[in-house]
Amino acid sequence: MNSPALATDQTSPLNLDRFPRVAMCHQPTAIEAMPRLSAHLGGPELYIKRDDCTGLATGGNKTRKLEFLVGDALAKGADVLVTQGAVQSNHVRQTAAAAAKFGLKCHALLERRVPGTDESYETTGNVFLDRMFGTTIEFRPAGLDMNAEAKAATQKLKEAGHSPYFIPGGGSNEIGALGYAVCAEEIHTQSTDFDWIVLATGSTGTQAGLVSGLHALGNTTPVLGVSVRQPEDIQIKAVHALGQSTADKLGAPALPVKKVLVDDNYVGEGYGIPASSTLEALALAATWEGLLLDPVYSAKGFAGLVGGVRGGKFTEGEKVLFIHTGGSAALFAYEQQLAAVM
């Protein structure tokens, strides 16, 4: 069993070295200007924080969360990580890689959440990488309580003599969300001049951690989560609940619900189904800034950024930061669909 390689930061304003943590993430991630896209769209200055470059298994936002989740798992003597996600889950891919890096096994449950896919959808992209990292996989039909399914699988592994550690979908609990309190510290240190922060929001941990971290730091920059699945009211409730429990873990004051902002206008027909705005966002990022987004999460978030500029939510003279949460490995599972419009 590997012992945790602790990633501590004695200068952390939030004293995050209190918590078990391993070193996996290339951080701080860079903030880059997007001058060509800013000029093309008109209005605010657009920037991007490159959390697609966190380093683990092609990068992505889950690496930050997994530093704390794997740290906790190793501190508790785990020998296998158990998690769940949709078939093309970025979270499962990064969890599988983290397990391999620290000598753990990984068992994943994949939900067939996206309708109308062909056979290659379950063999390419993230699934191909999951198997490369040695992950054992079980598929499930759509509509189940996937965290409950994964907890049941965790119990079976325990009964078989393993020491399993359950990680919820997206790594989204108050332990995983600490990873985005780290990101909040980075942004706070890199610049306090942003008028808005925009990101895709799904399983809630990224937005909840970022909002609670900024709140604990006294940074009032508004964070807009662009929903990839749930209606606005449901997503706000879920993000706030996790944000409050994360704030409690940080020892921060109560998190006002008004700090949780969600836009659900870019979901389209549902999770994992690219809308026309998703496809346009993919094309804009690629052709104007040489950036690869993914059709499930980051492109829907980027569509919210573009729509906010066009709709006047973000105005001339403002500075808007987009958090790129990664996911480009999933592009290969959507190759035929994307090729028809690119």
N, C-alpha and C positions, 0 to 999 in steps of 0.2 A: 504494500500500500504506500503510495506516495504521500508525503506530508505536504501540507499547503505551502505554496510559495507565496508568502504574504505580499500584497501590494499596498503598502501603507504610505500615507502622506501626512507628515507631521505638521504641515502648514495648512491643512484643510480647515477652513472656517467652520465647517459642520462637524469636525472631529470624526470623520468617517472611518478612521483607523481603529475605532472602538469595535468594529464588526469583523468577523472572519472574512478573509478575502484572498483571492489568488490573482496572480499577474497574468493577464492574457491580452489586454487591450492596448493598442497603440494609441496613446493619449498624451497630451490633449490633441484632439483631432482639429484639423485646420478649418479656419473660416476663410472662404474665398468669395471675392466679388463676382457677380454675373453681369458684367457691363454690356455685353452684346444683347442679352435677353432683356435687360433693363431698358436699353434704348429701343429695342423692337416693340416692347409693350407700352413704353411711356409711363410716366408717373414716378413711383418710388425707386430708390436704389435697392436692388435685390442682392442678397448674399446667401451663401449655402454653407452649412456646417457639415463636414465630410465624415459623418458617422457610418458611411459605407466603407470607410478605410480603417476600420478598427482592427483589422489584421487576421482575425480568426476565420478560416474557411471561406474566404472571399469577403469577409467583413459584414458589418450590419449592427443594428442597435442592440441585439440580444447579447452581444459580447460583454457589454457593460454590466448587464444584469447578471450574467453567468459568473462574473468575477466574485460576486457576493454569494450566489446560490451554490456554486461549486465549493467555495470556501466554507460555507456552512455544512455542505454534504461531507467534505473531508474531515471537518472538525468533529462530526458525528459518526465517523467510521464507516461511511457508505462504501459499497463496492459496485453499485449499479445506479445509474440515473434513469428515472422513469418519467416520461413526459408525453404530451399529446399536442396535436395541431391538425390543420388541414393538410391535404396530400402534399401540396407544394409549400410546406411550412418553412420559412426562414429560421424560425426558432428551433425547430427540430434539427435542422442542418447544423446550426451552431452548437446546440447541446451535444449532438453526436461528436462533433470535433473536439469540444471541451472534454468529454469523457475520454476520448482517445488520448488527448494530451496528458491527462492525469492518471492514466492507467485504470480507468473505470470502464465497466460495460454500460451500454445504453440500450434501453428498450423504449420504443415509441409506438403510440397508437395514432394512426392517420385517419381522419374523417373524410369521407367522400362528399365533401361539402359543395363542390362546384358541379352543377349538372351539365350534361351534354359533352363530356370530354371523351377523347378516344383513348385507346390502350396506352399510347406513349406518354400520356399525362402522368401515369403512375410508375414510369420507369426512367424518365429523363429529369433534367433540372435538379432540384433539391433532393428528390428521391434517389437519383443516381449517386449523389454525394453522400446521402445518409448511409447507403450501403457500402460505399468506399470506406467510411469510418467504422464499419463493423457493427452497425446498429441492427438489432432485430426489430422487425416491424409487424404490427397487426393492423389491418384495415377495419374500419367501422362504417356503417351507413350514416347518412346525414341525419341530423336531428336529435342525436343522443346527448346526454350530459357527459361531455367528453372528459371533464375533470373527474367525475365519478367513475367513469370507465377506467381511467388511468390509475385512480386510487385502488380500484379492485385488482388491477394487474399488479400494483405495488404489493398488495397484501398476499397475492399468490406467490410472488417472488420471495417474500419474507417467510412464508410457510415452507418454501423449498430450500430454506437455509441461507438465503442471501441477506444482505443488509441494504435494502433499496432506499433511495431518497426520491420522493415525489416532487416534481417541479410542475406547477400549473401551466396551462397553455400560455405561450408568450413570455414565460418567466414572470408573470404579473402577479406578484404578491408584495408585501412590504419589504421583503428581503431583496428581491430582484429590483424593485423600484429604486433602491438606494443607488443603483448604477446611474440613474438619471438625476439623482441629487448631485452625483459627481459631475455630470454634464452641466448642470446648473452652475456649479462652482466654476467650471471652465469658461462658460459664456460670461459669467459675472466678471471674471478676471480678464478675459480677452477683450471685452467691450461692454460698456453700459449705455451705448448710444442707440441701441435698437429700439424701434417703436413697436415692433411686433415680432413674435416668433411663431412660425407655422410648421406643423408636422402632421403626418398621418396618424390617426388614432384607431386602434383595433381592440386588442386585449386589455388596454388601459394603462399598463405599467409604465410606458415611456412618458406619456403625458402626465400621469399622476406623479411620477418621480420628479419630473422637471418642474411642475407647478409647485409641489411641496418644497423642493429644494430652493427655488427662487423665493418662495414665501418665507422660508426660514432665514434666508439671507437678507430679507428686506428689499429685494429687487422687485419692482412693481411692473416690469415688462409684461404685457398681456401675451398669453400663449393660446393660439387658436388650433384646436385639434380638428382635422378634416376626417370625418368618419368614413371608414371603409366598409362598414357593415350595418351598424345599429342606428335607429332614429336618434335624433338629437337628445330628446328627454331621457331616453334609456342610457345613452352614452354619458351624459353629464352626471347622472346619478351614480353610475359605476365608477367613473373616473374620480368623482369626489369622494366616494367611500374609500377607495384605495389611497387617494391623496391624503385623506385624514389619518388613516392608519400609518402611513409613511411619515407624516408630520409628527405623529405621536412618537414614532420610533426615533425620530431625529431630536425630540424634545422641543419642537417648535409650537407656537401658539395654534389655536384652532384655525383650520383652513376655511375661509368663507367660500360658500358654493359659487358666488359670483365670479370667482377667479377661474372657474372651469368653463371654458368657452368651446363650443362644438358647432361645426357646420356640417350638415348631413346632405347637402345638395349635390354631392359628387359620388354617391354610392352606386348610382345606376341601377341595373336590374338585380344586383346583389353582390355578395362577397365573391371575389375571385373572377367576376365577370367584368371585363373592361368596358366602360362606357365610351362614347365618342370623345368626351372630355379627357378621359384617361389616355386614349390613343393620341390625342393632340398633345397632351402634356409630355408623353414619351418622345414624340417627334420634336417638340420645341426644345426640350432639354438636350437631346442628342445633336440637333442641327445647329443650335445657337451657342451651346456651351460645351459640347463634347461630353455630356453626362449620360450615364446609363441609369435609368429608373427601372422599376418593376411594375407589372400590370396589376398587381394585387394591392400593394400598400403605397409605396413612395410616389407612384404616378398619380394616384387618386389624391394624395396630399398635395402634390405639385399642381394638379388641376385646380385645387382650392386656392392655391397661391395665385395662379394666373387669373382665375375668376374674380378673386378679390381685387386685383389690380384693375381689371376691366370694369368691374362694378363700382369702383370708387371707394371700396372699404379701406384700401391702402392707397394713400394719395401722394402727390408730388412733394418731394422734400423729405418724406419719411424713409427710414431704413428698415427693411424687412428681412429677417433671417429665416431661411428654410432649413429644417433638420433633415438631412438625407439619411434615412434609416436603412438603406441598402436593399438587397433582394434581387440583384440582377441575375443571379443563377436561375431564377424562375422564368426568365425570358425564353429559355430554350423549350420550356413546356408549352409556350404559347406561340411558337415559331410560325405555324401555318396561319393562325389568326392575325398575327401582327404583319406578316408578309403581304397579306391581302390589302393592307391599308398604308403601308410605309412606302 
